[in-house]
Amino acid sequence: MSSSVAANRYAVALFELAKEKGVLDTTRAELEAVKQIFQEDDQLNRVLYHPNVSPEKKQELLRTAFSSLSDIVVHTLLLLQEKKRLNAVVQTAEAFIDLVDEEQKRGYAVVTSVKPLTDNERALISEKFAQRAGKATLHIENIIDRDLIGGLRIRIGDTIYDGSVKSQLNRLEHQMISGKR
């Protein structure tokens, strides 16, 4: 079984358990932290993946390192370690986060602008584009690109809404070169 298939199975099981217990948001936040730790802590990874470290020591390390997290998350990590699936922790966390976001109709947009967006601009963009994306809320990540000249470029998943001045000028240039009006 591939790592991603296993990760999805663990994520679905964890999602159902967290939903049943009413702790989706808490578990989501904890898994975001776990994901970040597994992606950034080379020392932890070296120990957890080292063949000469006993499974008992690995379990003890996981219990100690993640003692501040809920039992549901710690037990999931221990289960992944026991089943020799620690390589699927990040994918499991990502799959769980996706399931929670889908359940709560939460979406994400990357908005590229010339200057940082104000809170009001973020709220307005979120409100208008959440409807288009079929989401209840849309969290905005703002990227600054001075080359846009003005306007916005909004990416939600695979869809791009390009209302930048640079893009409009490029289209106008293309139309003029091709002789179209």
N, C-alpha and C positions, 0 to 999 in steps of 0.2 A: 504494500500500500504506500503510495507516495506521501510525502510530508504534507502537501497541501490538502490532500483528501483527509488525512488523519486530523490535521488542524481544523478543518471544517467540521468534522464529527465532534471533536472535543468542544469547539465553539458552540455548536448547536445544543449539545447536552448542557453546557454551562449556562447558555442563554435561557433554556427552559427552566433550569433550577433557579437562576437569579430572578427570572420573571415570577415564578411561583412564590418565591420568598419576598418579592417586592423590593429587590435591591439592584435593579438594572443600572441605575445611574452610579451608585457607589461602586459596583463591580466594574463598570466601564472605566471610571476614573482610576481605580486600582490597576486595571489591566493596562491602561495607558502608561502608568508609572513603571509597571513590570516590563512592558515592551521597551521603554526607553532605557531601563537598566540593562536589559539583555543586549540592546544594540550598542551601548556605550561602555559598559564595564568589562574591559578585556580581562582583568584579573579574575573576576567571577567566572567568566566563560572558560578561562584556562583551567580552573579548578573543576568546574562542573563537567567539562568534556575530557578531562585527563583520565586515561585508562587505568592508572595506578591508584586513583582515589576510589575508595570503596563506596558502594551504593549507600551504605549507612552514613558515611561521612557527608556524602552529597545531600542526603535527606536532612541531616543535621544542619548543614550550611543553609539549605533552602529555608528551613524552619526559622533559623536565627536571622537570616538576611531579610526575610519578609514577615517577621513576627508582628509588625504593626498592621498588616493587612487582614482582611476578613478570612474566616475559616474556609469559605467557599473558594477563594482564590489560592490560598496556601495549599489546600487539598488538591486542587487542580494541578498546581506545580509539582506536588509530590507524586501525583498519579503520572504525569508526563515523564518525570524522572524514572519512576518505577518501570514504566513501559518503554524506556529508552527513546523517548520522543521529545527530549528537551530542545532538539533542533527545530521543533514546531511551535515553540512558545510565542515567538513574534508573530507568526502566521495565525496562530490561535487567537491571540489578542486582537489582531487586525480583523479577523473574521467576526469575532464577538462584537467589536465596535461597530462594524458594518451592520450586523443584525440589529443592534440597539438603535442605530441611526435610522434604519429602515422602519423599525417598529414605531419610532417616535416621529417619523417623517421629517428628519433633520437632514439638511443638505449643506454642502460646502461650495463656496464660490471663491475663485481667485480673481480679484479686481485689480487691474493694472491701471494706474493713473499717473499724472504728472506730479501731483502733490499728494500728501497724506489725506485720506478721507476723514471728515469730521464724523462724530458719532451720529449726527442727524443724517448725513449722507449714507453712512453704513446702514442705518435703520431703513431709510427709504429704498435703497438698492435691495436690501434683504426682503422687504415687504413686496416690492414689485416683481422681483425675479423668483421668489419662492413659489408664487402662484404658477409661473411659467414652467418651473421645474417639478411641480406637483408635490411640493414639500410644505410643511407647516412653518418651518423656520429655515433660514439660510445663514450660516456662519460665514463671515467675510474675512478673507485674508487679503490684505492690501499690499501690492507690490508697486514700488515707485519706478517709473521709467520716463526720464526727461525727454526721450526721443519721440514720445507720442504727440507732443506739441500741445494737445488738449484732448478732452473727451475721455472715454473709458473703454477698456477692453475687459469683458467679463467672461470667465470660463467656468462653466458648471458641468462637471463630468467631461463628456466629449464635445459638448456644445460651446461654441464661442460666439458671443455677441460683441461685435467690434464697431464701436461708435467713436473711434479715435479720429482726431483730425488727420493724423499721419495716414491712416487707412483711407480716409475719404480723399485725401490728396493723391494717393497712389491710384485709386480707382479713377479719378478725374484724369490723371496723366495717361493711364492706360486707354481710356476712352478717346482722348485727344489723339494719341498715337495711332489708334486703330481707325480713326475717322468717324466714330460714333458720337452721337450727341445724346 
